[in-house]
Amino acid sequence: MAETVNTVRQLRAEHGWSQGRLAQELGVSRQTVNAIETGKFDPSLPLALRIAQLFERQVEQVFDLKA
């Protein structure tokens, strides 16, 4: 089964945001952001789309499948 990988941590760092700030922007907990960044949690499609939109990227530029 393929594993989901993402660039959320890198994008957040490029913006100079803490996990708390990103969580606030997305309306989720800091723990949720941490779990997404570490690959312990795959966000729902609406949340993945919000993340991509926030960073002005296509969802495929933020999330990908690693075979």
PDB file of N, CA, C, O and CB in Angstrom:
ATOM      1  N   MET A   1       0.839  -1.188   0.000  1.00  0.00           N
ATOM      2  CA  MET A   1       0.000   0.000   0.000  1.00  0.00           C
ATOM      3  C   MET A   1       0.880   1.247   0.000  1.00  0.00           C
ATOM      4  O   MET A   1       1.900   1.296   0.687  1.00  0.00           O
ATOM      5  CB  MET A   1      -0.952   0.001   1.219  1.00  0.00           C
ATOM      6  N   ALA A   2       0.480   2.249  -0.773  1.00  0.00           N
ATOM      7  CA  ALA A   2       1.268   3.478  -0.890  1.00  0.00           C
ATOM      8  C   ALA A   2       1.140   4.336   0.367  1.00  0.00           C
ATOM      9  O   ALA A   2       0.100   4.365   1.025  1.00  0.00           O
ATOM     10  CB  ALA A   2       0.825   4.281  -2.122  1.00  0.00           C
ATOM     11  N   GLU A   3       2.213   5.017   0.669  1.00  0.00           N
ATOM     12  CA  GLU A   3       2.264   5.918   1.821  1.00  0.00           C
ATOM     13  C   GLU A   3       2.113   7.357   1.322  1.00  0.00           C
ATOM     14  O   GLU A   3       2.643   7.710   0.269  1.00  0.00           O
ATOM     15  CB  GLU A   3       3.603   5.738   2.622  1.00  0.00           C
ATOM     16  N   THR A   4       1.398   8.177   2.072  1.00  0.00           N
ATOM     17  CA  THR A   4       1.247   9.582   1.720  1.00  0.00           C
ATOM     18  C   THR A   4       2.422  10.367   2.283  1.00  0.00           C
ATOM     19  O   THR A   4       2.785  10.210   3.448  1.00  0.00           O
ATOM     20  CB  THR A   4      -0.096  10.146   2.246  1.00  0.00           C
ATOM     21  N   VAL A   5       3.012  11.213   1.446  1.00  0.00           N
ATOM     22  CA  VAL A   5       4.071  12.117   1.883  1.00  0.00           C
ATOM     23  C   VAL A   5       3.607  13.539   1.600  1.00  0.00           C
ATOM     24  O   VAL A   5       2.775  13.765   0.721  1.00  0.00           O
ATOM     25  CB  VAL A   5       5.435  11.805   1.162  1.00  0.00           C
ATOM     26  N   ASN A   6       4.152  14.503   2.354  1.00  0.00           N
ATOM     27  CA  ASN A   6       3.725  15.882   2.144  1.00  0.00           C
ATOM     28  C   ASN A   6       4.857  16.861   2.414  1.00  0.00           C
ATOM     29  O   ASN A   6       5.887  16.516   2.994  1.00  0.00           O
ATOM     30  CB  ASN A   6       2.534  16.208   3.033  1.00  0.00           C
ATOM     31  N   THR A   7       4.632  18.086   1.976  1.00  0.00           N
ATOM     32  CA  THR A   7       5.613  19.156   2.147  1.00  0.00           C
ATOM     33  C   THR A   7       5.091  20.230   3.100  1.00  0.00           C
ATOM     34  O   THR A   7       5.537  21.376   3.039  1.00  0.00           O
ATOM     35  CB  THR A   7       5.963  19.781   0.789  1.00  0.00           C
ATOM     36  N   VAL A   8       4.166  19.879   3.969  1.00  0.00           N
ATOM     37  CA  VAL A   8       3.558  20.865   4.868  1.00  0.00           C
ATOM     38  C   VAL A   8       4.610  21.518   5.762  1.00  0.00           C
ATOM     39  O   VAL A   8       4.606  22.738   5.923  1.00  0.00           O
ATOM     40  CB  VAL A   8       2.473  20.204   5.730  1.00  0.00           C
ATOM     41  N   ARG A   9       5.496  20.736   6.335  1.00  0.00           N
ATOM     42  CA  ARG A   9       6.520  21.301   7.224  1.00  0.00           C
ATOM     43  C   ARG A   9       7.395  22.317   6.473  1.00  0.00           C
ATOM     44  O   ARG A   9       7.685  23.393   6.996  1.00  0.00           O
ATOM     45  CB  ARG A   9       7.402  20.171   7.817  1.00  0.00           C
ATOM     46  N   GLN A  10       7.810  21.975   5.258  1.00  0.00           N
ATOM     47  CA  GLN A  10       8.650  22.876   4.480  1.00  0.00           C
ATOM     48  C   GLN A  10       7.909  24.159   4.118  1.00  0.00           C
ATOM     49  O   GLN A  10       8.466  25.253   4.211  1.00  0.00           O
ATOM     50  CB  GLN A  10       9.137  22.182   3.218  1.00  0.00           C
ATOM     51  N   LEU A  11       6.663  24.020   3.708  1.00  0.00           N
ATOM     52  CA  LEU A  11       5.872  25.195   3.337  1.00  0.00           C
ATOM     53  C   LEU A  11       5.637  26.094   4.552  1.00  0.00           C
ATOM     54  O   LEU A  11       5.716  27.319   4.457  1.00  0.00           O
ATOM     55  CB  LEU A  11       4.523  24.765   2.723  1.00  0.00           C
ATOM     56  N   ARG A  12       5.354  25.476   5.677  1.00  0.00           N
ATOM     57  CA  ARG A  12       5.149  26.247   6.907  1.00  0.00           C
ATOM     58  C   ARG A  12       6.416  27.007   7.272  1.00  0.00           C
ATOM     59  O   ARG A  12       6.355  28.178   7.649  1.00  0.00           O
ATOM     60  CB  ARG A  12       4.728  25.322   8.067  1.00  0.00           C
ATOM     61  N   ALA A  13       7.562  26.343   7.163  1.00  0.00           N
ATOM     62  CA  ALA A  13       8.839  26.977   7.491  1.00  0.00           C
ATOM     63  C   ALA A  13       9.136  28.136   6.539  1.00  0.00           C
ATOM     64  O   ALA A  13       9.652  29.170   6.964  1.00  0.00           O
ATOM     65  CB  ALA A  13       9.976  25.945   7.439  1.00  0.00           C
ATOM     66  N   GLU A  14       8.813  27.967   5.258  1.00  0.00           N
ATOM     67  CA  GLU A  14       9.023  29.038   4.278  1.00  0.00           C
ATOM     68  C   GLU A  14       8.235  30.296   4.646  1.00  0.00           C
ATOM     69  O   GLU A  14       8.664  31.416   4.368  1.00  0.00           O
ATOM     70  CB  GLU A  14       8.619  28.562   2.878  1.00  0.00           C
ATOM     71  N   HIS A  15       7.091  30.094   5.269  1.00  0.00           N
ATOM     72  CA  HIS A  15       6.261  31.227   5.694  1.00  0.00           C
ATOM     73  C   HIS A  15       6.654  31.750   7.076  1.00  0.00           C
ATOM     74  O   HIS A  15       6.148  32.778   7.527  1.00  0.00           O
ATOM     75  CB  HIS A  15       4.794  30.821   5.700  1.00  0.00           C
ATOM     76  N   GLY A  16       7.560  31.034   7.743  1.00  0.00           N
ATOM     77  CA  GLY A  16       7.998  31.447   9.074  1.00  0.00           C
ATOM     78  C   GLY A  16       6.928  31.260  10.136  1.00  0.00           C
ATOM     79  O   GLY A  16       6.909  31.972  11.140  1.00  0.00           O
ATOM     80  N   TRP A  17       6.034  30.295   9.913  1.00  0.00           N
ATOM     81  CA  TRP A  17       4.929  30.046  10.834  1.00  0.00           C
ATOM     82  C   TRP A  17       5.253  28.905  11.782  1.00  0.00           C
ATOM     83  O   TRP A  17       5.938  27.950  11.417  1.00  0.00           O
ATOM     84  CB  TRP A  17       3.652  29.737  10.062  1.00  0.00           C
ATOM     85  N   SER A  18       4.756  29.016  12.991  1.00  0.00           N
ATOM     86  CA  SER A  18       4.810  27.903  13.943  1.00  0.00           C
ATOM     87  C   SER A  18       3.681  26.931  13.607  1.00  0.00           C
ATOM     88  O   SER A  18       2.782  27.243  12.826  1.00  0.00           O
ATOM     89  CB  SER A  18       4.695  28.411  15.428  1.00  0.00           C
ATOM     90  N   GLN A  19       3.749  25.756  14.211  1.00  0.00           N
ATOM     91  CA  GLN A  19       2.635  24.813  14.036  1.00  0.00           C
ATOM     92  C   GLN A  19       1.346  25.415  14.570  1.00  0.00           C
ATOM     93  O   GLN A  19       0.273  25.205  14.005  1.00  0.00           O
ATOM     94  CB  GLN A  19       2.931  23.474  14.745  1.00  0.00           C
ATOM     95  N   GLY A  20       1.456  26.163  15.661  1.00  0.00           N
ATOM     96  CA  GLY A  20       0.280  26.805  16.243  1.00  0.00           C
ATOM     97  C   GLY A  20      -0.355  27.810  15.301  1.00  0.00           C
ATOM     98  O   GLY A  20      -1.578  27.874  15.183  1.00  0.00           O
ATOM     99  N   ARG A  21       0.478  28.597  14.629  1.00  0.00           N
ATOM    100  CA  ARG A  21      -0.039  29.593  13.680  1.00  0.00           C
ATOM    101  C   ARG A  21      -0.735  28.906  12.518  1.00  0.00           C
ATOM    102  O   ARG A  21      -1.821  29.324  12.119  1.00  0.00           O
ATOM    103  CB  ARG A  21       1.098  30.498  13.159  1.00  0.00           C
ATOM    104  N   LEU A  22      -0.129  27.858  11.966  1.00  0.00           N
ATOM    105  CA  LEU A  22      -0.760  27.128  10.864  1.00  0.00           C
ATOM    106  C   LEU A  22      -2.068  26.513  11.324  1.00  0.00           C
ATOM    107  O   LEU A  22      -3.066  26.562  10.605  1.00  0.00           O
ATOM    108  CB  LEU A  22       0.179  26.037  10.318  1.00  0.00           C
ATOM    109  N   ALA A  23      -2.070  25.939  12.506  1.00  0.00           N
ATOM    110  CA  ALA A  23      -3.292  25.348  13.047  1.00  0.00           C
ATOM    111  C   ALA A  23      -4.392  26.397  13.149  1.00  0.00           C
ATOM    112  O   ALA A  23      -5.545  26.125  12.815  1.00  0.00           O
ATOM    113  CB  ALA A  23      -3.027  24.719  14.426  1.00  0.00           C
ATOM    114  N   GLN A  24      -4.042  27.582  13.604  1.00  0.00           N
ATOM    115  CA  GLN A  24      -5.014  28.661  13.729  1.00  0.00           C
ATOM    116  C   GLN A  24      -5.559  29.058  12.355  1.00  0.00           C
ATOM    117  O   GLN A  24      -6.762  29.265  12.197  1.00  0.00           O
ATOM    118  CB  GLN A  24      -4.380  29.878  14.424  1.00  0.00           C
ATOM    119  N   GLU A  25      -4.681  29.161  11.376  1.00  0.00           N
ATOM    120  CA  GLU A  25      -5.096  29.521  10.013  1.00  0.00           C
ATOM    121  C   GLU A  25      -6.063  28.482   9.434  1.00  0.00           C
ATOM    122  O   GLU A  25      -6.967  28.821   8.670  1.00  0.00           O
ATOM    123  CB  GLU A  25      -3.863  29.659   9.099  1.00  0.00           C
ATOM    124  N   LEU A  26      -5.861  27.211   9.807  1.00  0.00           N
ATOM    125  CA  LEU A  26      -6.670  26.112   9.262  1.00  0.00           C
ATOM    126  C   LEU A  26      -7.879  25.767  10.118  1.00  0.00           C
ATOM    127  O   LEU A  26      -8.780  25.062   9.663  1.00  0.00           O
ATOM    128  CB  LEU A  26      -5.818  24.886   9.101  1.00  0.00           C
ATOM    129  N   GLY A  27      -7.910  26.259  11.358  1.00  0.00           N
ATOM    130  CA  GLY A  27      -9.019  25.927  12.245  1.00  0.00           C
ATOM    131  C   GLY A  27      -8.933  24.520  12.807  1.00  0.00           C
ATOM    132  O   GLY A  27      -9.950  23.868  13.044  1.00  0.00           O
ATOM    133  N   VAL A  28      -7.691  24.053  13.021  1.00  0.00           N
ATOM    134  CA  VAL A  28      -7.474  22.728  13.604  1.00  0.00           C
ATOM    135  C   VAL A  28      -6.526  22.889  14.798  1.00  0.00           C
ATOM    136  O   VAL A  28      -6.060  23.993  15.077  1.00  0.00           O
ATOM    137  CB  VAL A  28      -6.886  21.718  12.539  1.00  0.00           C
ATOM    138  N   SER A  29      -6.247  21.803  15.490  1.00  0.00           N
ATOM    139  CA  SER A  29      -5.335  21.865  16.633  1.00  0.00           C
ATOM    140  C   SER A  29      -3.879  21.792  16.160  1.00  0.00           C
ATOM    141  O   SER A  29      -3.591  21.331  15.055  1.00  0.00           O
ATOM    142  CB  SER A  29      -5.635  20.719  17.630  1.00  0.00           C
ATOM    143  N   ARG A  30      -2.981  22.252  17.012  1.00  0.00           N
ATOM    144  CA  ARG A  30      -1.555  22.141  16.720  1.00  0.00           C
ATOM    145  C   ARG A  30      -1.157  20.671  16.608  1.00  0.00           C
ATOM    146  O   ARG A  30      -0.287  20.317  15.812  1.00  0.00           O
ATOM    147  CB  ARG A  30      -0.718  22.848  17.810  1.00  0.00           C
ATOM    148  N   GLN A  31      -1.798  19.815  17.414  1.00  0.00           N
ATOM    149  CA  GLN A  31      -1.507  18.385  17.363  1.00  0.00           C
ATOM    150  C   GLN A  31      -1.867  17.798  16.000  1.00  0.00           C
ATOM    151  O   GLN A  31      -1.183  16.901  15.506  1.00  0.00           O
ATOM    152  CB  GLN A  31      -2.266  17.649  18.471  1.00  0.00           C
ATOM    153  N   THR A  32      -2.937  18.304  15.396  1.00  0.00           N
ATOM    154  CA  THR A  32      -3.322  17.839  14.062  1.00  0.00           C
ATOM    155  C   THR A  32      -2.259  18.220  13.044  1.00  0.00           C
ATOM    156  O   THR A  32      -1.879  17.404  12.204  1.00  0.00           O
ATOM    157  CB  THR A  32      -4.687  18.423  13.653  1.00  0.00           C
ATOM    158  N   VAL A  33      -1.779  19.451  13.113  1.00  0.00           N
ATOM    159  CA  VAL A  33      -0.713  19.891  12.203  1.00  0.00           C
ATOM    160  C   VAL A  33       0.519  19.023  12.390  1.00  0.00           C
ATOM    161  O   VAL A  33       1.123  18.588  11.409  1.00  0.00           O
ATOM    162  CB  VAL A  33      -0.361  21.381  12.440  1.00  0.00           C
ATOM    163  N   ASN A  34       0.901  18.763  13.633  1.00  0.00           N
ATOM    164  CA  ASN A  34       2.058  17.919  13.909  1.00  0.00           C
ATOM    165  C   ASN A  34       1.862  16.524  13.329  1.00  0.00           C
ATOM    166  O   ASN A  34       2.782  15.967  12.729  1.00  0.00           O
ATOM    167  CB  ASN A  34       2.310  17.835  15.416  1.00  0.00           C
ATOM    168  N   ALA A  35       0.689  15.962  13.502  1.00  0.00           N
ATOM    169  CA  ALA A  35       0.422  14.615  13.000  1.00  0.00           C
ATOM    170  C   ALA A  35       0.467  14.567  11.476  1.00  0.00           C
ATOM    171  O   ALA A  35       0.934  13.580  10.907  1.00  0.00           O
ATOM    172  CB  ALA A  35      -0.936  14.126  13.496  1.00  0.00           C
ATOM    173  N   ILE A  36      -0.004  15.607  10.812  1.00  0.00           N
ATOM    174  CA  ILE A  36       0.068  15.671   9.348  1.00  0.00           C
ATOM    175  C   ILE A  36       1.527  15.757   8.911  1.00  0.00           C
ATOM    176  O   ILE A  36       1.957  15.024   8.020  1.00  0.00           O
ATOM    177  CB  ILE A  36      -0.735  16.888   8.804  1.00  0.00           C
ATOM    178  N   GLU A  37       2.284  16.650   9.540  1.00  0.00           N
ATOM    179  CA  GLU A  37       3.681  16.845   9.164  1.00  0.00           C
ATOM    180  C   GLU A  37       4.523  15.588   9.359  1.00  0.00           C
ATOM    181  O   GLU A  37       5.426  15.322   8.566  1.00  0.00           O
ATOM    182  CB  GLU A  37       4.273  17.978   9.963  1.00  0.00           C
ATOM    183  N   THR A  38       4.243  14.824  10.388  1.00  0.00           N
ATOM    184  CA  THR A  38       5.021  13.623  10.671  1.00  0.00           C
ATOM    185  C   THR A  38       4.480  12.381   9.966  1.00  0.00           C
ATOM    186  O   THR A  38       5.047  11.297  10.105  1.00  0.00           O
ATOM    187  CB  THR A  38       5.057  13.381  12.154  1.00  0.00           C
ATOM    188  N   GLY A  39       3.392  12.526   9.213  1.00  0.00           N
ATOM    189  CA  GLY A  39       2.837  11.406   8.466  1.00  0.00           C
ATOM    190  C   GLY A  39       2.022  10.443   9.295  1.00  0.00           C
ATOM    191  O   GLY A  39       1.706   9.346   8.835  1.00  0.00           O
ATOM    192  N   LYS A  40       1.672  10.834  10.516  1.00  0.00           N
ATOM    193  CA  LYS A  40       0.859   9.970  11.370  1.00  0.00           C
ATOM    194  C   LYS A  40      -0.628  10.114  11.082  1.00  0.00           C
ATOM    195  O   LYS A  40      -1.433   9.299  11.532  1.00  0.00           O
ATOM    196  CB  LYS A  40       1.128  10.278  12.829  1.00  0.00           C
ATOM    197  N   PHE A  41      -0.993  11.151  10.330  1.00  0.00           N
ATOM    198  CA  PHE A  41      -2.394  11.427  10.046  1.00  0.00           C
ATOM    199  C   PHE A  41      -2.505  11.979   8.637  1.00  0.00           C
ATOM    200  O   PHE A  41      -1.795  12.918   8.277  1.00  0.00           O
ATOM    201  CB  PHE A  41      -2.995  12.417  11.081  1.00  0.00           C
ATOM    202  N   ASP A  42      -3.393  11.402   7.838  1.00  0.00           N
ATOM    203  CA  ASP A  42      -3.693  11.928   6.510  1.00  0.00           C
ATOM    204  C   ASP A  42      -4.936  12.805   6.637  1.00  0.00           C
ATOM    205  O   ASP A  42      -5.975  12.346   7.112  1.00  0.00           O
ATOM    206  CB  ASP A  42      -3.909  10.769   5.459  1.00  0.00           C
ATOM    207  N   PRO A  43      -4.835  14.064   6.213  1.00  0.00           N
ATOM    208  CA  PRO A  43      -5.987  14.957   6.352  1.00  0.00           C
ATOM    209  C   PRO A  43      -7.120  14.560   5.433  1.00  0.00           C
ATOM    210  O   PRO A  43      -6.917  13.888   4.422  1.00  0.00           O
ATOM    211  CB  PRO A  43      -5.582  16.387   6.071  1.00  0.00           C
ATOM    212  N   SER A  44      -8.319  14.986   5.800  1.00  0.00           N
ATOM    213  CA  SER A  44      -9.469  14.792   4.924  1.00  0.00           C
ATOM    214  C   SER A  44      -9.246  15.583   3.644  1.00  0.00           C
ATOM    215  O   SER A  44      -8.398  16.475   3.609  1.00  0.00           O
ATOM    216  CB  SER A  44     -10.790  15.226   5.623  1.00  0.00           C
ATOM    217  N   LEU A  45      -9.981  15.275   2.612  1.00  0.00           N
ATOM    218  CA  LEU A  45      -9.849  16.008   1.358  1.00  0.00           C
ATOM    219  C   LEU A  45     -10.116  17.501   1.541  1.00  0.00           C
ATOM    220  O   LEU A  45      -9.341  18.314   1.037  1.00  0.00           O
ATOM    221  CB  LEU A  45     -10.799  15.436   0.317  1.00  0.00           C
ATOM    222  N   PRO A  46     -11.189  17.897   2.246  1.00  0.00           N
ATOM    223  CA  PRO A  46     -11.393  19.338   2.437  1.00  0.00           C
ATOM    224  C   PRO A  46     -10.236  20.015   3.168  1.00  0.00           C
ATOM    225  O   PRO A  46      -9.874  21.141   2.825  1.00  0.00           O
ATOM    226  CB  PRO A  46     -12.673  19.574   3.203  1.00  0.00           C
ATOM    227  N   LEU A  47      -9.648  19.355   4.167  1.00  0.00           N
ATOM    228  CA  LEU A  47      -8.527  19.942   4.881  1.00  0.00           C
ATOM    229  C   LEU A  47      -7.294  20.003   3.983  1.00  0.00           C
ATOM    230  O   LEU A  47      -6.579  21.005   3.995  1.00  0.00           O
ATOM    231  CB  LEU A  47      -8.225  19.145   6.154  1.00  0.00           C
ATOM    232  N   ALA A  48      -7.034  18.966   3.214  1.00  0.00           N
ATOM    233  CA  ALA A  48      -5.899  18.970   2.285  1.00  0.00           C
ATOM    234  C   ALA A  48      -6.046  20.102   1.269  1.00  0.00           C
ATOM    235  O   ALA A  48      -5.068  20.767   0.930  1.00  0.00           O
ATOM    236  CB  ALA A  48      -5.785  17.609   1.558  1.00  0.00           C
ATOM    237  N   LEU A  49      -7.254  20.315   0.790  1.00  0.00           N
ATOM    238  CA  LEU A  49      -7.496  21.403  -0.157  1.00  0.00           C
ATOM    239  C   LEU A  49      -7.286  22.763   0.496  1.00  0.00           C
ATOM    240  O   LEU A  49      -6.740  23.669  -0.134  1.00  0.00           O
ATOM    241  CB  LEU A  49      -8.913  21.310  -0.723  1.00  0.00           C
ATOM    242  N   ARG A  50      -7.712  22.922   1.753  1.00  0.00           N
ATOM    243  CA  ARG A  50      -7.497  24.185   2.474  1.00  0.00           C
ATOM    244  C   ARG A  50      -6.004  24.454   2.675  1.00  0.00           C
ATOM    245  O   ARG A  50      -5.546  25.588   2.539  1.00  0.00           O
ATOM    246  CB  ARG A  50      -8.218  24.155   3.839  1.00  0.00           C
ATOM    247  N   ILE A  51      -5.259  23.408   2.998  1.00  0.00           N
ATOM    248  CA  ILE A  51      -3.817  23.553   3.181  1.00  0.00           C
ATOM    249  C   ILE A  51      -3.179  24.014   1.872  1.00  0.00           C
ATOM    250  O   ILE A  51      -2.397  24.964   1.861  1.00  0.00           O
ATOM    251  CB  ILE A  51      -3.183  22.220   3.660  1.00  0.00           C
ATOM    252  N   ALA A  52      -3.509  23.347   0.783  1.00  0.00           N
ATOM    253  CA  ALA A  52      -2.953  23.715  -0.521  1.00  0.00           C
ATOM    254  C   ALA A  52      -3.332  25.144  -0.891  1.00  0.00           C
ATOM    255  O   ALA A  52      -2.493  25.906  -1.369  1.00  0.00           O
ATOM    256  CB  ALA A  52      -3.439  22.745  -1.605  1.00  0.00           C
ATOM    257  N   GLN A  53      -4.567  25.500  -0.676  1.00  0.00           N
ATOM    258  CA  GLN A  53      -5.032  26.845  -0.997  1.00  0.00           C
ATOM    259  C   GLN A  53      -4.307  27.892  -0.150  1.00  0.00           C
ATOM    260  O   GLN A  53      -3.924  28.944  -0.661  1.00  0.00           O
ATOM    261  CB  GLN A  53      -6.548  26.950  -0.787  1.00  0.00           C
ATOM    262  N   LEU A  54      -4.122  27.613   1.119  1.00  0.00           N
ATOM    263  CA  LEU A  54      -3.438  28.546   2.018  1.00  0.00           C
ATOM    264  C   LEU A  54      -2.018  28.839   1.536  1.00  0.00           C
ATOM    265  O   LEU A  54      -1.549  29.974   1.622  1.00  0.00           O
ATOM    266  CB  LEU A  54      -3.401  27.982   3.444  1.00  0.00           C
ATOM    267  N   PHE A  55      -1.341  27.813   1.031  1.00  0.00           N
ATOM    268  CA  PHE A  55       0.030  27.979   0.553  1.00  0.00           C
ATOM    269  C   PHE A  55       0.097  28.281  -0.946  1.00  0.00           C
ATOM    270  O   PHE A  55       1.178  28.309  -1.535  1.00  0.00           O
ATOM    271  CB  PHE A  55       0.833  26.733   0.857  1.00  0.00           C
ATOM    272  N   GLU A  56      -1.062  28.503  -1.550  1.00  0.00           N
ATOM    273  CA  GLU A  56      -1.157  28.834  -2.978  1.00  0.00           C
ATOM    274  C   GLU A  56      -0.469  27.786  -3.851  1.00  0.00           C
ATOM    275  O   GLU A  56       0.317  28.106  -4.743  1.00  0.00           O
ATOM    276  CB  GLU A  56      -0.543  30.210  -3.242  1.00  0.00           C
ATOM    277  N   ARG A  57      -0.788  26.535  -3.565  1.00  0.00           N
ATOM    278  CA  ARG A  57      -0.256  25.397  -4.313  1.00  0.00           C
ATOM    279  C   ARG A  57      -1.413  24.508  -4.743  1.00  0.00           C
ATOM    280  O   ARG A  57      -2.510  24.580  -4.189  1.00  0.00           O
ATOM    281  CB  ARG A  57       0.773  24.593  -3.462  1.00  0.00           C
ATOM    282  N   GLN A  58      -1.152  23.673  -5.734  1.00  0.00           N
ATOM    283  CA  GLN A  58      -2.113  22.628  -6.071  1.00  0.00           C
ATOM    284  C   GLN A  58      -1.945  21.518  -5.042  1.00  0.00           C
ATOM    285  O   GLN A  58      -0.851  21.312  -4.516  1.00  0.00           O
ATOM    286  CB  GLN A  58      -1.904  22.092  -7.543  1.00  0.00           C
ATOM    287  N   VAL A  59      -3.019  20.811  -4.759  1.00  0.00           N
ATOM    288  CA  VAL A  59      -2.971  19.779  -3.716  1.00  0.00           C
ATOM    289  C   VAL A  59      -1.889  18.741  -4.028  1.00  0.00           C
ATOM    290  O   VAL A  59      -1.267  18.201  -3.114  1.00  0.00           O
ATOM    291  CB  VAL A  59      -4.347  19.087  -3.574  1.00  0.00           C
ATOM    292  N   GLU A  60      -1.664  18.461  -5.318  1.00  0.00           N
ATOM    293  CA  GLU A  60      -0.634  17.492  -5.707  1.00  0.00           C
ATOM    294  C   GLU A  60       0.775  18.001  -5.431  1.00  0.00           C
ATOM    295  O   GLU A  60       1.716  17.209  -5.378  1.00  0.00           O
ATOM    296  CB  GLU A  60      -0.769  17.150  -7.177  1.00  0.00           C
ATOM    297  N   GLN A  61       0.933  19.310  -5.255  1.00  0.00           N
ATOM    298  CA  GLN A  61       2.233  19.872  -4.925  1.00  0.00           C
ATOM    299  C   GLN A  61       2.519  19.785  -3.425  1.00  0.00           C
ATOM    300  O   GLN A  61       3.663  19.933  -2.995  1.00  0.00           O
ATOM    301  CB  GLN A  61       2.310  21.319  -5.388  1.00  0.00           C
ATOM    302  N   VAL A  62       1.484  19.546  -2.643  1.00  0.00           N
ATOM    303  CA  VAL A  62       1.627  19.447  -1.190  1.00  0.00           C
ATOM    304  C   VAL A  62       1.595  17.988  -0.736  1.00  0.00           C
ATOM    305  O   VAL A  62       2.350  17.597   0.154  1.00  0.00           O
ATOM    306  CB  VAL A  62       0.516  20.245  -0.486  1.00  0.00           C
ATOM    307  N   PHE A  63       0.734  17.194  -1.339  1.00  0.00           N
ATOM    308  CA  PHE A  63       0.555  15.784  -0.949  1.00  0.00           C
ATOM    309  C   PHE A  63       0.823  14.880  -2.142  1.00  0.00           C
ATOM    310  O   PHE A  63       0.441  15.186  -3.272  1.00  0.00           O
ATOM    311  CB  PHE A  63      -0.877  15.536  -0.397  1.00  0.00           C
ATOM    312  N   ASP A  64       1.491  13.754  -1.871  1.00  0.00           N
ATOM    313  CA  ASP A  64       1.807  12.809  -2.930  1.00  0.00           C
ATOM    314  C   ASP A  64       1.821  11.395  -2.345  1.00  0.00           C
ATOM    315  O   ASP A  64       1.900  11.210  -1.131  1.00  0.00           O
ATOM    316  CB  ASP A  64       3.173  13.153  -3.596  1.00  0.00           C
ATOM    317  N   LEU A  65       1.745  10.427  -3.217  1.00  0.00           N
ATOM    318  CA  LEU A  65       1.831   9.028  -2.796  1.00  0.00           C
ATOM    319  C   LEU A  65       3.228   8.504  -3.075  1.00  0.00           C
ATOM    320  O   LEU A  65       3.764   8.675  -4.170  1.00  0.00           O
ATOM    321  CB  LEU A  65       0.768   8.161  -3.519  1.00  0.00           C
ATOM    322  N   LYS A  66       3.803   7.870  -2.083  1.00  0.00           N
ATOM    323  CA  LYS A  66       5.120   7.244  -2.211  1.00  0.00           C
ATOM    324  C   LYS A  66       4.888   5.747  -2.330  1.00  0.00           C
ATOM    325  O   LYS A  66       4.338   5.114  -1.429  1.00  0.00           O
ATOM    326  CB  LYS A  66       6.063   7.588  -0.985  1.00  0.00           C
ATOM    327  N   ALA A  67       5.307   5.205  -3.433  1.00  0.00           N
ATOM    328  CA  ALA A  67       5.060   3.776  -3.692  1.00  0.00           C
ATOM    329  C   ALA A  67       5.868   2.872  -2.792  1.00  0.00           C
ATOM    330  O   ALA A  67       5.766   1.649  -2.894  1.00  0.00           O
ATOM    331  CB  ALA A  67       5.369   3.447  -5.128  1.00  0.00           C
TER     332      ALA A  67
END
